[in-house]
Amino acid sequence: MAASRLLFSLCTALAVAAAAATDTLKQGDSLTAPATLVSSPSGVFELGFHAPDPARPARLYLCVWYRDTQPRTVAWVANRVNAAAAAAPSLTLTAGGELRVLDGAAKDGAPMLWSSNTTTRAAPRGGYSAVIQDSGSLQVRDVDGTVIWDSFWHPSDTMLSGMRISVNAEVRAQVRGPPERMLFTSWASETDPSPGRFALGLDPANPSQAFIWRDGNVPFWSRANGLG
């Protein structure tokens, strides 16, 4: 009897966990640490707040990581420049389809640490949603499935299957400021995801050439002549 009750409890707990897992953040909702989004249908990737430096567990970053890999392997980071210091930072999706990482709760007027930097017309009928894919891509799309922003267009340091490299990040919504270069930029260290010294991208003057630059503009390597 005890074994039967244990088995029932375990099955119930697993069912609740499965039901609680979602891959979608809806417009107007918030994802607050320690909650996460899990890619669907296979659960390959997870999106949430993570402290990459065990010595500094209070410094949190919104990350996409491989869900079943230990130690945790991060594929993408949003707020690389500004770590969250609040115990419960949040990710929100505005009516205009903009993702924002806040150092706390939106209702408390928490400061913004990062945004997807997009502005669109008023939300379409059905609104926008942010969805984490089994490819590792975090997408903002409307109810018809039209993608207006994709983390694959704004990489961190990792190239995942399905990514396409271009000189500038793809744009399907209005952005504030000049065009953003599409660069894969190293971490400052193994435990610090802030931008490091090296960046991989295409040469704006000759897009057929891939370069690694050091310290912003010093050529370190190229596909054509192997500098460095």
Number of C-alpha atoms within 10 A of each C-alpha: 6 7 8 9 10 11 12 12 12 12 12 12 12 12 11 11 11 10 9 12 15 18 20 21 20 19 22 13 15 20 22 19 18 12 15 21 22 26 26 18 10 10 20 18 25 24 27 22 25 21 19 20 15 9 9 10 12 17 19 25 25 25 22 27 21 20 16 12 11 7 7 12 14 21 18 26 24 24 21 21 14 17 22 27 14 16 15 18 28 26 24 23 23 18 19 17 30 22 23 22 29 25 24 22 19 18 6 8 10 15 15 18 19 20 16 19 15 17 16 15 10 10 14 14 9 11 18 27 24 24 22 26 22 18 17 23 24 23 22 26 18 19 12 11 11 12 16 20 23 21 20 24 22 20 22 24 21 15 14 14 10 10 14 12 20 18 19 16 19 19 14 13 17 12 14 11 7 6 12 15 16 22 24 19 23 19 18 14 12 9 13 17 27 17 17 16 13 21 23 20 21 21 16 13 8 9 13 13 14 19 23 24 20 16 11 12 10 11 16 16 16 18 12 10 9 11 11 8
